[in-house]
Amino acid sequence: MKWISSSSDDPQLETAIRDCITVINDNLEPKQKPSLIVIFVSAHYPEEKDTVLNILKESFSESVIFGCSAAGIVGSGKEYQNRPSVTIMAAILPSVSIVPFYTAGNAIPSADDPPESWKEFLGITHLEKPDFILLAEPFYPHINQFLAGIDYAFPRSAKIGGLTSGGTQPGTNYLFSNASVYTQGLIGLALEGNLKVEPVVAQGCRPIGAQKQITKCQENILLGLDGEPPLDYLNGLYQKLSSHEQGLFRNQLLIGIGTDSVFDSDPEDSTEFLIRNIMGADPEKGILAIGELIREGQIVQFHIRDAVSSANDLRTQLVKHTKTPTVSGNPKAAMMFQCTGRGSYLYGEEGHDSRMFTEIIGSIPLSGFFCNGEIGPVGHTTYLHGYTASIALFHEKID
């Protein structure tokens, strides 16, 4: 197994791609051919994106090609925002099945269909427990239904990825899958064999106040927490915060919805909470609308987000991965899917998350892009996130 990452910020798209190809070819052994080519292309290039596949197929005619356009990219351990840039990752995976797939429109299995229907739909009936890398354009309307479906069909598989960015209208974001360029829908890779994808998800928040139980709710409307209106609880909590925390409370208040394992988690660790926005409030009734369906009995905790909490959470999740006993050895490579609101917009400088990754995990090939939404698990369920860094770490299996 071998991974190579290259990047270029040349203002000419063809030159940038060929610069990356040169780096990859220089690091290949004679007659070595990549099994997989992953490319992320800045949306700042004006050229038609068909150019991408035409150039890649010249050099890597036997490789599976996969990737998308984005507002910014992560390449060779660096981050490029608000300017033309390209990153290409090449992988030589001799004992791994790599199956690309594409879906668009309404033709996906229903919630009542058996798991086998998902295998047939994706064209992977010959695979037992693949891991998945998923890319979708941000206007794809069935992303949550799709994630729920593959969780149901492949409950023990990793699913991680992101939504393309840079285009503000339908049809202006690009997905690359082998010889095709798509402007709608979702593409994916199913990976099975001598490869394990380990996800790291950092939602970038820290908890405030106590864990509370939902005692009354209706769909996404939070009506009661431990028997009192949620706004009554929040008013009391606000008075106990520092002036800095009060400022974040007014502008960056979020809610964490606990998973089944929340009571077993570290109280300072937000991993086991699904972070969602507060969509609105009714001061007269003391109730909240939140960005997720909820049910009575769930545990919730309010959270705040800033650059410090975001950095601390990413560090916590990366360090935790290094101590996870379920993986063998160090990862061989990684892909980072981080929100467009991170990077220089959050930290005031480019490269923060990539540098922290290298500091903790090591100097391994790292590519990725800035997303309009990040895909990754919380607990045992896969979600679409915001303001998150979702990282896929690629480990070689050791029997």
Summary of the structure (lengths in Angstrom):
residues: 399
radius of gyration: 21.3
end to end distance: 15.1
largest distance: 72.4
contacts: 1392
relative contact order: 0.17
helix: 25%
strand: 38%
